Amino acid sequence: MIAYERDTIAAMRAGQNQHEPLVSLETWREVEEKHAHLSTSQHAAVEQILSGQDKIMGLEGVACAGKTTSLL
């Protein structure tokens, strides 16, 4: 399991800042308008995921924090 975790971390590090954001600025504005119901923290998480340049993105939070709602 430790070897798997090391491999995952290596893949994550190799993919950091290596890709274009998932969506353009224009698309982000459309997403933002359609999802005005998200809380401030949900909005920030979605923005970070969609504008990130990493190959692997993670979203961590406590149960019922709204992770699934943020990504729908």
PyMOL Python script that loads the backbone (N, CA, C, O; Angstrom):
from pymol import cmd

cmd.read_pdbstr("""\
ATOM      1  N   MET A   1       0.832  -1.192   0.000  1.00  0.00           N
ATOM      2  CA  MET A   1       0.000   0.000   0.000  1.00  0.00           C
ATOM      3  C   MET A   1       0.877   1.256   0.000  1.00  0.00           C
ATOM      4  O   MET A   1       0.544   2.255  -0.638  1.00  0.00           O
ATOM      5  N   ILE A   2       1.980   1.194   0.710  1.00  0.00           N
ATOM      6  CA  ILE A   2       2.873   2.348   0.731  1.00  0.00           C
ATOM      7  C   ILE A   2       3.432   2.618  -0.670  1.00  0.00           C
ATOM      8  O   ILE A   2       3.559   3.772  -1.080  1.00  0.00           O
ATOM      9  N   ALA A   3       3.762   1.556  -1.394  1.00  0.00           N
ATOM     10  CA  ALA A   3       4.257   1.718  -2.761  1.00  0.00           C
ATOM     11  C   ALA A   3       3.193   2.353  -3.652  1.00  0.00           C
ATOM     12  O   ALA A   3       3.511   3.221  -4.465  1.00  0.00           O
ATOM     13  N   TYR A   4       1.930   1.931  -3.511  1.00  0.00           N
ATOM     14  CA  TYR A   4       0.835   2.531  -4.284  1.00  0.00           C
ATOM     15  C   TYR A   4       0.702   4.024  -3.960  1.00  0.00           C
ATOM     16  O   TYR A   4       0.525   4.855  -4.851  1.00  0.00           O
ATOM     17  N   GLU A   5       0.791   4.338  -2.685  1.00  0.00           N
ATOM     18  CA  GLU A   5       0.680   5.737  -2.275  1.00  0.00           C
ATOM     19  C   GLU A   5       1.840   6.554  -2.837  1.00  0.00           C
ATOM     20  O   GLU A   5       1.630   7.675  -3.302  1.00  0.00           O
ATOM     21  N   ARG A   6       3.045   6.022  -2.805  1.00  0.00           N
ATOM     22  CA  ARG A   6       4.199   6.721  -3.379  1.00  0.00           C
ATOM     23  C   ARG A   6       4.008   6.944  -4.879  1.00  0.00           C
ATOM     24  O   ARG A   6       4.330   8.013  -5.398  1.00  0.00           O
ATOM     25  N   ASP A   7       3.482   5.930  -5.574  1.00  0.00           N
ATOM     26  CA  ASP A   7       3.226   6.061  -7.011  1.00  0.00           C
ATOM     27  C   ASP A   7       2.184   7.147  -7.290  1.00  0.00           C
ATOM     28  O   ASP A   7       2.327   7.928  -8.231  1.00  0.00           O
ATOM     29  N   THR A   8       1.155   7.185  -6.477  1.00  0.00           N
ATOM     30  CA  THR A   8       0.110   8.190  -6.636  1.00  0.00           C
ATOM     31  C   THR A   8       0.678   9.586  -6.402  1.00  0.00           C
ATOM     32  O   THR A   8       0.390  10.512  -7.160  1.00  0.00           O
ATOM     33  N   ILE A   9       1.468   9.733  -5.375  1.00  0.00           N
ATOM     34  CA  ILE A   9       2.079  11.039  -5.078  1.00  0.00           C
ATOM     35  C   ILE A   9       3.024  11.450  -6.203  1.00  0.00           C
ATOM     36  O   ILE A   9       3.054  12.618  -6.588  1.00  0.00           O
ATOM     37  N   ALA A  10       3.793  10.504  -6.731  1.00  0.00           N
ATOM     38  CA  ALA A  10       4.698  10.808  -7.846  1.00  0.00           C
ATOM     39  C   ALA A  10       3.916  11.251  -9.076  1.00  0.00           C
ATOM     40  O   ALA A  10       4.314  12.204  -9.747  1.00  0.00           O
ATOM     41  N   ALA A  11       2.812  10.578  -9.383  1.00  0.00           N
ATOM     42  CA  ALA A  11       1.973  10.956 -10.524  1.00  0.00           C
ATOM     43  C   ALA A  11       1.368  12.335 -10.310  1.00  0.00           C
ATOM     44  O   ALA A  11       1.295  13.137 -11.241  1.00  0.00           O
ATOM     45  N   MET A  12       0.941  12.608  -9.098  1.00  0.00           N
ATOM     46  CA  MET A  12       0.367  13.904  -8.779  1.00  0.00           C
ATOM     47  C   MET A  12       1.406  15.006  -8.972  1.00  0.00           C
ATOM     48  O   MET A  12       1.124  16.027  -9.599  1.00  0.00           O
ATOM     49  N   ARG A  13       2.594  14.801  -8.438  1.00  0.00           N
ATOM     50  CA  ARG A  13       3.647  15.821  -8.565  1.00  0.00           C
ATOM     51  C   ARG A  13       4.058  16.030 -10.020  1.00  0.00           C
ATOM     52  O   ARG A  13       4.308  17.161 -10.437  1.00  0.00           O
ATOM     53  N   ALA A  14       4.129  14.958 -10.785  1.00  0.00           N
ATOM     54  CA  ALA A  14       4.521  15.055 -12.191  1.00  0.00           C
ATOM     55  C   ALA A  14       3.482  15.818 -13.008  1.00  0.00           C
ATOM     56  O   ALA A  14       3.820  16.423 -14.025  1.00  0.00           O
ATOM     57  N   GLY A  15       2.247  15.795 -12.581  1.00  0.00           N
ATOM     58  CA  GLY A  15       1.174  16.445 -13.326  1.00  0.00           C
ATOM     59  C   GLY A  15       0.847  17.848 -12.873  1.00  0.00           C
ATOM     60  O   GLY A  15      -0.051  18.480 -13.431  1.00  0.00           O
ATOM     61  N   GLN A  16       1.557  18.357 -11.869  1.00  0.00           N
ATOM     62  CA  GLN A  16       1.259  19.692 -11.362  1.00  0.00           C
ATOM     63  C   GLN A  16       1.652  20.765 -12.374  1.00  0.00           C
ATOM     64  O   GLN A  16       2.753  20.753 -12.925  1.00  0.00           O
ATOM     65  N   ASN A  17       0.730  21.683 -12.601  1.00  0.00           N
ATOM     66  CA  ASN A  17       0.941  22.823 -13.499  1.00  0.00           C
ATOM     67  C   ASN A  17       1.375  22.397 -14.905  1.00  0.00           C
ATOM     68  O   ASN A  17       2.166  23.089 -15.547  1.00  0.00           O
ATOM     69  N   GLN A  18       0.869  21.281 -15.374  1.00  0.00           N
ATOM     70  CA  GLN A  18       1.251  20.746 -16.673  1.00  0.00           C
ATOM     71  C   GLN A  18       0.124  20.796 -17.704  1.00  0.00           C
ATOM     72  O   GLN A  18       0.338  20.428 -18.859  1.00  0.00           O
ATOM     73  N   HIS A  19      -1.051  21.236 -17.317  1.00  0.00           N
ATOM     74  CA  HIS A  19      -2.212  21.161 -18.206  1.00  0.00           C
ATOM     75  C   HIS A  19      -2.944  22.491 -18.246  1.00  0.00           C
ATOM     76  O   HIS A  19      -2.811  23.326 -17.351  1.00  0.00           O
ATOM     77  N   GLU A  20      -3.707  22.663 -19.290  1.00  0.00           N
ATOM     78  CA  GLU A  20      -4.570  23.838 -19.392  1.00  0.00           C
ATOM     79  C   GLU A  20      -5.731  23.677 -18.405  1.00  0.00           C
ATOM     80  O   GLU A  20      -6.100  22.551 -18.072  1.00  0.00           O
ATOM     81  N   PRO A  21      -6.305  24.774 -17.939  1.00  0.00           N
ATOM     82  CA  PRO A  21      -7.496  24.671 -17.091  1.00  0.00           C
ATOM     83  C   PRO A  21      -8.596  23.882 -17.794  1.00  0.00           C
ATOM     84  O   PRO A  21      -8.644  23.835 -19.023  1.00  0.00           O
ATOM     85  N   LEU A  22      -9.469  23.271 -17.021  1.00  0.00           N
ATOM     86  CA  LEU A  22     -10.555  22.469 -17.592  1.00  0.00           C
ATOM     87  C   LEU A  22     -11.522  23.293 -18.425  1.00  0.00           C
ATOM     88  O   LEU A  22     -12.062  22.798 -19.414  1.00  0.00           O
ATOM     89  N   VAL A  23     -11.745  24.529 -18.044  1.00  0.00           N
ATOM     90  CA  VAL A  23     -12.677  25.379 -18.783  1.00  0.00           C
ATOM     91  C   VAL A  23     -12.065  26.759 -19.016  1.00  0.00           C
ATOM     92  O   VAL A  23     -11.176  27.189 -18.282  1.00  0.00           O
ATOM     93  N   SER A  24     -12.552  27.443 -20.046  1.00  0.00           N
ATOM     94  CA  SER A  24     -12.114  28.803 -20.339  1.00  0.00           C
ATOM     95  C   SER A  24     -12.756  29.776 -19.347  1.00  0.00           C
ATOM     96  O   SER A  24     -13.673  29.419 -18.607  1.00  0.00           O
ATOM     97  N   LEU A  25     -12.260  30.992 -19.350  1.00  0.00           N
ATOM     98  CA  LEU A  25     -12.823  32.024 -18.489  1.00  0.00           C
ATOM     99  C   LEU A  25     -14.293  32.267 -18.820  1.00  0.00           C
ATOM    100  O   LEU A  25     -15.110  32.478 -17.923  1.00  0.00           O
ATOM    101  N   GLU A  26     -14.625  32.236 -20.102  1.00  0.00           N
ATOM    102  CA  GLU A  26     -16.013  32.456 -20.523  1.00  0.00           C
ATOM    103  C   GLU A  26     -16.919  31.338 -20.003  1.00  0.00           C
ATOM    104  O   GLU A  26     -18.015  31.597 -19.506  1.00  0.00           O
ATOM    105  N   THR A  27     -16.451  30.101 -20.123  1.00  0.00           N
ATOM    106  CA  THR A  27     -17.236  28.963 -19.625  1.00  0.00           C
ATOM    107  C   THR A  27     -17.390  29.049 -18.123  1.00  0.00           C
ATOM    108  O   THR A  27     -18.457  28.754 -17.584  1.00  0.00           O
ATOM    109  N   TRP A  28     -16.319  29.456 -17.439  1.00  0.00           N
ATOM    110  CA  TRP A  28     -16.400  29.588 -15.976  1.00  0.00           C
ATOM    111  C   TRP A  28     -17.479  30.597 -15.598  1.00  0.00           C
ATOM    112  O   TRP A  28     -18.217  30.375 -14.639  1.00  0.00           O
ATOM    113  N   ARG A  29     -17.581  31.685 -16.326  1.00  0.00           N
ATOM    114  CA  ARG A  29     -18.610  32.691 -16.026  1.00  0.00           C
ATOM    115  C   ARG A  29     -20.004  32.102 -16.188  1.00  0.00           C
ATOM    116  O   ARG A  29     -20.902  32.398 -15.399  1.00  0.00           O
ATOM    117  N   GLU A  30     -20.190  31.263 -17.214  1.00  0.00           N
ATOM    118  CA  GLU A  30     -21.482  30.603 -17.405  1.00  0.00           C
ATOM    119  C   GLU A  30     -21.783  29.654 -16.255  1.00  0.00           C
ATOM    120  O   GLU A  30     -22.903  29.627 -15.746  1.00  0.00           O
ATOM    121  N   VAL A  31     -20.803  28.888 -15.851  1.00  0.00           N
ATOM    122  CA  VAL A  31     -20.967  27.960 -14.720  1.00  0.00           C
ATOM    123  C   VAL A  31     -21.314  28.743 -13.467  1.00  0.00           C
ATOM    124  O   VAL A  31     -22.209  28.368 -12.709  1.00  0.00           O
ATOM    125  N   GLU A  32     -20.603  29.818 -13.265  1.00  0.00           N
ATOM    126  CA  GLU A  32     -20.812  30.657 -12.091  1.00  0.00           C
ATOM    127  C   GLU A  32     -22.245  31.174 -12.022  1.00  0.00           C
ATOM    128  O   GLU A  32     -22.859  31.167 -10.955  1.00  0.00           O
ATOM    129  N   GLU A  33     -22.773  31.617 -13.144  1.00  0.00           N
ATOM    130  CA  GLU A  33     -24.143  32.139 -13.190  1.00  0.00           C
ATOM    131  C   GLU A  33     -25.172  31.056 -12.912  1.00  0.00           C
ATOM    132  O   GLU A  33     -26.145  31.294 -12.197  1.00  0.00           O
ATOM    133  N   LYS A  34     -24.966  29.866 -13.472  1.00  0.00           N
ATOM    134  CA  LYS A  34     -25.925  28.772 -13.312  1.00  0.00           C
ATOM    135  C   LYS A  34     -25.926  28.196 -11.896  1.00  0.00           C
ATOM    136  O   LYS A  34     -26.901  27.571 -11.479  1.00  0.00           O
ATOM    137  N   HIS A  35     -24.851  28.403 -11.172  1.00  0.00           N
ATOM    138  CA  HIS A  35     -24.722  27.780  -9.852  1.00  0.00           C
ATOM    139  C   HIS A  35     -24.564  28.821  -8.748  1.00  0.00           C
ATOM    140  O   HIS A  35     -23.735  28.672  -7.851  1.00  0.00           O
ATOM    141  N   ALA A  36     -25.357  29.855  -8.827  1.00  0.00           N
ATOM    142  CA  ALA A  36     -25.323  30.920  -7.827  1.00  0.00           C
ATOM    143  C   ALA A  36     -25.762  30.418  -6.454  1.00  0.00           C
ATOM    144  O   ALA A  36     -25.532  31.087  -5.447  1.00  0.00           O
ATOM    145  N   HIS A  37     -26.396  29.238  -6.407  1.00  0.00           N
ATOM    146  CA  HIS A  37     -26.896  28.684  -5.150  1.00  0.00           C
ATOM    147  C   HIS A  37     -25.776  28.098  -4.274  1.00  0.00           C
ATOM    148  O   HIS A  37     -26.009  27.784  -3.107  1.00  0.00           O
ATOM    149  N   LEU A  38     -24.580  27.952  -4.822  1.00  0.00           N
ATOM    150  CA  LEU A  38     -23.491  27.359  -4.046  1.00  0.00           C
ATOM    151  C   LEU A  38     -23.028  28.312  -2.952  1.00  0.00           C
ATOM    152  O   LEU A  38     -23.068  29.533  -3.108  1.00  0.00           O
ATOM    153  N   SER A  39     -22.592  27.733  -1.849  1.00  0.00           N
ATOM    154  CA  SER A  39     -22.055  28.546  -0.766  1.00  0.00           C
ATOM    155  C   SER A  39     -20.710  29.126  -1.193  1.00  0.00           C
ATOM    156  O   SER A  39     -20.162  28.744  -2.227  1.00  0.00           O
ATOM    157  N   THR A  40     -20.191  30.034  -0.406  1.00  0.00           N
ATOM    158  CA  THR A  40     -18.902  30.651  -0.719  1.00  0.00           C
ATOM    159  C   THR A  40     -17.799  29.614  -0.819  1.00  0.00           C
ATOM    160  O   THR A  40     -16.980  29.669  -1.736  1.00  0.00           O
ATOM    161  N   SER A  41     -17.766  28.671   0.111  1.00  0.00           N
ATOM    162  CA  SER A  41     -16.707  27.655   0.085  1.00  0.00           C
ATOM    163  C   SER A  41     -16.896  26.678  -1.079  1.00  0.00           C
ATOM    164  O   SER A  41     -15.913  26.245  -1.680  1.00  0.00           O
ATOM    165  N   GLN A  42     -18.137  26.328  -1.403  1.00  0.00           N
ATOM    166  CA  GLN A  42     -18.399  25.463  -2.555  1.00  0.00           C
ATOM    167  C   GLN A  42     -17.974  26.163  -3.843  1.00  0.00           C
ATOM    168  O   GLN A  42     -17.344  25.562  -4.713  1.00  0.00           O
ATOM    169  N   HIS A  43     -18.324  27.427  -3.946  1.00  0.00           N
ATOM    170  CA  HIS A  43     -17.962  28.220  -5.119  1.00  0.00           C
ATOM    171  C   HIS A  43     -16.441  28.261  -5.284  1.00  0.00           C
ATOM    172  O   HIS A  43     -15.931  28.080  -6.390  1.00  0.00           O
ATOM    173  N   ALA A  44     -15.729  28.495  -4.205  1.00  0.00           N
ATOM    174  CA  ALA A  44     -14.265  28.558  -4.250  1.00  0.00           C
ATOM    175  C   ALA A  44     -13.670  27.219  -4.667  1.00  0.00           C
ATOM    176  O   ALA A  44     -12.708  27.183  -5.434  1.00  0.00           O
ATOM    177  N   ALA A  45     -14.227  26.122  -4.173  1.00  0.00           N
ATOM    178  CA  ALA A  45     -13.732  24.789  -4.528  1.00  0.00           C
ATOM    179  C   ALA A  45     -13.936  24.511  -6.012  1.00  0.00           C
ATOM    180  O   ALA A  45     -13.026  24.024  -6.683  1.00  0.00           O
ATOM    181  N   VAL A  46     -15.123  24.817  -6.527  1.00  0.00           N
ATOM    182  CA  VAL A  46     -15.408  24.584  -7.945  1.00  0.00           C
ATOM    183  C   VAL A  46     -14.492  25.447  -8.810  1.00  0.00           C
ATOM    184  O   VAL A  46     -13.957  24.973  -9.813  1.00  0.00           O
ATOM    185  N   GLU A  47     -14.313  26.689  -8.433  1.00  0.00           N
ATOM    186  CA  GLU A  47     -13.434  27.581  -9.194  1.00  0.00           C
ATOM    187  C   GLU A  47     -12.004  27.051  -9.227  1.00  0.00           C
ATOM    188  O   GLU A  47     -11.356  27.064 -10.274  1.00  0.00           O
ATOM    189  N   GLN A  48     -11.516  26.586  -8.080  1.00  0.00           N
ATOM    190  CA  GLN A  48     -10.156  26.062  -8.016  1.00  0.00           C
ATOM    191  C   GLN A  48      -9.998  24.809  -8.884  1.00  0.00           C
ATOM    192  O   GLN A  48      -8.985  24.647  -9.565  1.00  0.00           O
ATOM    193  N   ILE A  49     -10.986  23.942  -8.859  1.00  0.00           N
ATOM    194  CA  ILE A  49     -10.931  22.713  -9.669  1.00  0.00           C
ATOM    195  C   ILE A  49     -10.964  23.048 -11.153  1.00  0.00           C
ATOM    196  O   ILE A  49     -10.162  22.520 -11.923  1.00  0.00           O
ATOM    197  N   LEU A  50     -11.875  23.913 -11.561  1.00  0.00           N
ATOM    198  CA  LEU A  50     -12.026  24.218 -12.986  1.00  0.00           C
ATOM    199  C   LEU A  50     -10.890  25.056 -13.552  1.00  0.00           C
ATOM    200  O   LEU A  50     -10.617  24.997 -14.751  1.00  0.00           O
ATOM    201  N   SER A  51     -10.223  25.834 -12.706  1.00  0.00           N
ATOM    202  CA  SER A  51      -9.133  26.682 -13.195  1.00  0.00           C
ATOM    203  C   SER A  51      -7.758  26.066 -12.951  1.00  0.00           C
ATOM    204  O   SER A  51      -6.746  26.607 -13.398  1.00  0.00           O
ATOM    205  N   GLY A  52      -7.718  24.945 -12.249  1.00  0.00           N
ATOM    206  CA  GLY A  52      -6.444  24.311 -11.931  1.00  0.00           C
ATOM    207  C   GLY A  52      -5.742  23.758 -13.159  1.00  0.00           C
ATOM    208  O   GLY A  52      -6.376  23.447 -14.167  1.00  0.00           O
ATOM    209  N   GLN A  53      -4.446  23.642 -13.060  1.00  0.00           N
ATOM    210  CA  GLN A  53      -3.639  23.146 -14.167  1.00  0.00           C
ATOM    211  C   GLN A  53      -2.965  21.815 -13.821  1.00  0.00           C
ATOM    212  O   GLN A  53      -1.979  21.425 -14.446  1.00  0.00           O
ATOM    213  N   ASP A  54      -3.507  21.134 -12.827  1.00  0.00           N
ATOM    214  CA  ASP A  54      -2.953  19.862 -12.394  1.00  0.00           C
ATOM    215  C   ASP A  54      -3.694  18.698 -13.035  1.00  0.00           C
ATOM    216  O   ASP A  54      -4.884  18.800 -13.334  1.00  0.00           O
ATOM    217  N   LYS A  55      -2.994  17.600 -13.244  1.00  0.00           N
ATOM    218  CA  LYS A  55      -3.605  16.396 -13.818  1.00  0.00           C
ATOM    219  C   LYS A  55      -4.563  15.750 -12.827  1.00  0.00           C
ATOM    220  O   LYS A  55      -5.603  15.221 -13.221  1.00  0.00           O
ATOM    221  N   ILE A  56      -4.221  15.790 -11.553  1.00  0.00           N
ATOM    222  CA  ILE A  56      -5.029  15.158 -10.512  1.00  0.00           C
ATOM    223  C   ILE A  56      -5.520  16.238  -9.556  1.00  0.00           C
ATOM    224  O   ILE A  56      -4.730  17.011  -9.013  1.00  0.00           O
ATOM    225  N   MET A  57      -6.835  16.281  -9.359  1.00  0.00           N
ATOM    226  CA  MET A  57      -7.438  17.225  -8.424  1.00  0.00           C
ATOM    227  C   MET A  57      -8.229  16.427  -7.402  1.00  0.00           C
ATOM    228  O   MET A  57      -8.886  15.444  -7.748  1.00  0.00           O
ATOM    229  N   GLY A  58      -8.168  16.839  -6.166  1.00  0.00           N
ATOM    230  CA  GLY A  58      -8.921  16.174  -5.119  1.00  0.00           C
ATOM    231  C   GLY A  58      -9.827  17.166  -4.414  1.00  0.00           C
ATOM    232  O   GLY A  58      -9.526  18.357  -4.333  1.00  0.00           O
ATOM    233  N   LEU A  59     -10.921  16.667  -3.913  1.00  0.00           N
ATOM    234  CA  LEU A  59     -11.850  17.485  -3.143  1.00  0.00           C
ATOM    235  C   LEU A  59     -12.140  16.741  -1.856  1.00  0.00           C
ATOM    236  O   LEU A  59     -12.750  15.672  -1.866  1.00  0.00           O
ATOM    237  N   GLU A  60     -11.705  17.305  -0.768  1.00  0.00           N
ATOM    238  CA  GLU A  60     -11.838  16.646   0.531  1.00  0.00           C
ATOM    239  C   GLU A  60     -12.716  17.494   1.432  1.00  0.00           C
ATOM    240  O   GLU A  60     -12.642  18.723   1.413  1.00  0.00           O
ATOM    241  N   GLY A  61     -13.543  16.831   2.218  1.00  0.00           N
ATOM    242  CA  GLY A  61     -14.387  17.540   3.161  1.00  0.00           C
ATOM    243  C   GLY A  61     -15.151  16.566   4.041  1.00  0.00           C
ATOM    244  O   GLY A  61     -15.239  15.373   3.750  1.00  0.00           O
ATOM    245  N   VAL A  62     -15.693  17.094   5.107  1.00  0.00           N
ATOM    246  CA  VAL A  62     -16.449  16.263   6.040  1.00  0.00           C
ATOM    247  C   VAL A  62     -17.762  15.829   5.405  1.00  0.00           C
ATOM    248  O   VAL A  62     -18.188  16.397   4.399  1.00  0.00           O
ATOM    249  N   ALA A  63     -18.393  14.837   5.982  1.00  0.00           N
ATOM    250  CA  ALA A  63     -19.682  14.359   5.484  1.00  0.00           C
ATOM    251  C   ALA A  63     -20.699  15.493   5.488  1.00  0.00           C
ATOM    252  O   ALA A  63     -20.747  16.298   6.419  1.00  0.00           O
ATOM    253  N   CYS A  64     -21.496  15.545   4.454  1.00  0.00           N
ATOM    254  CA  CYS A  64     -22.578  16.532   4.307  1.00  0.00           C
ATOM    255  C   CYS A  64     -22.075  17.966   4.146  1.00  0.00           C
ATOM    256  O   CYS A  64     -22.799  18.917   4.438  1.00  0.00           O
ATOM    257  N   ALA A  65     -20.843  18.118   3.684  1.00  0.00           N
ATOM    258  CA  ALA A  65     -20.289  19.467   3.484  1.00  0.00           C
ATOM    259  C   ALA A  65     -20.746  20.077   2.166  1.00  0.00           C
ATOM    260  O   ALA A  65     -20.620  21.284   1.957  1.00  0.00           O
ATOM    261  N   GLY A  66     -21.284  19.231   1.264  1.00  0.00           N
ATOM    262  CA  GLY A  66     -21.764  19.724  -0.019  1.00  0.00           C
ATOM    263  C   GLY A  66     -20.811  19.448  -1.168  1.00  0.00           C
ATOM    264  O   GLY A  66     -20.870  20.125  -2.194  1.00  0.00           O
ATOM    265  N   LYS A  67     -19.939  18.471  -1.014  1.00  0.00           N
ATOM    266  CA  LYS A  67     -18.982  18.125  -2.078  1.00  0.00           C
ATOM    267  C   LYS A  67     -19.708  17.687  -3.342  1.00  0.00           C
ATOM    268  O   LYS A  67     -19.407  18.183  -4.428  1.00  0.00           O
ATOM    269  N   THR A  68     -20.646  16.778  -3.221  1.00  0.00           N
ATOM    270  CA  THR A  68     -21.368  16.264  -4.379  1.00  0.00           C
ATOM    271  C   THR A  68     -22.193  17.366  -5.022  1.00  0.00           C
ATOM    272  O   THR A  68     -22.210  17.486  -6.248  1.00  0.00           O
ATOM    273  N   THR A  69     -22.869  18.164  -4.230  1.00  0.00           N
ATOM    274  CA  THR A  69     -23.668  19.285  -4.745  1.00  0.00           C
ATOM    275  C   THR A  69     -22.790  20.241  -5.526  1.00  0.00           C
ATOM    276  O   THR A  69     -23.208  20.759  -6.562  1.00  0.00           O
ATOM    277  N   SER A  70     -21.585  20.484  -5.050  1.00  0.00           N
ATOM    278  CA  SER A  70     -20.666  21.399  -5.724  1.00  0.00           C
ATOM    279  C   SER A  70     -20.274  20.910  -7.094  1.00  0.00           C
ATOM    280  O   SER A  70     -20.038  21.715  -7.994  1.00  0.00           O
ATOM    281  N   LEU A  71     -20.200  19.606  -7.273  1.00  0.00           N
ATOM    282  CA  LEU A  71     -19.713  19.047  -8.515  1.00  0.00           C
ATOM    283  C   LEU A  71     -20.808  18.672  -9.511  1.00  0.00           C
ATOM    284  O   LEU A  71     -20.503  18.241 -10.623  1.00  0.00           O
ATOM    285  N   LEU A  72     -22.060  18.826  -9.134  1.00  0.00           N
ATOM    286  CA  LEU A  72     -23.162  18.475 -10.044  1.00  0.00           C
ATOM    287  C   LEU A  72     -23.422  19.561 -11.053  1.00  0.00           C
ATOM    288  O   LEU A  72     -24.314  19.425 -11.890  1.00  0.00           O
TER     289      LEU A  72
END
""", "prot")
cmd.dss("prot")
cmd.show_as("cartoon", "prot")
cmd.util.cbc("prot")
cmd.orient("prot")
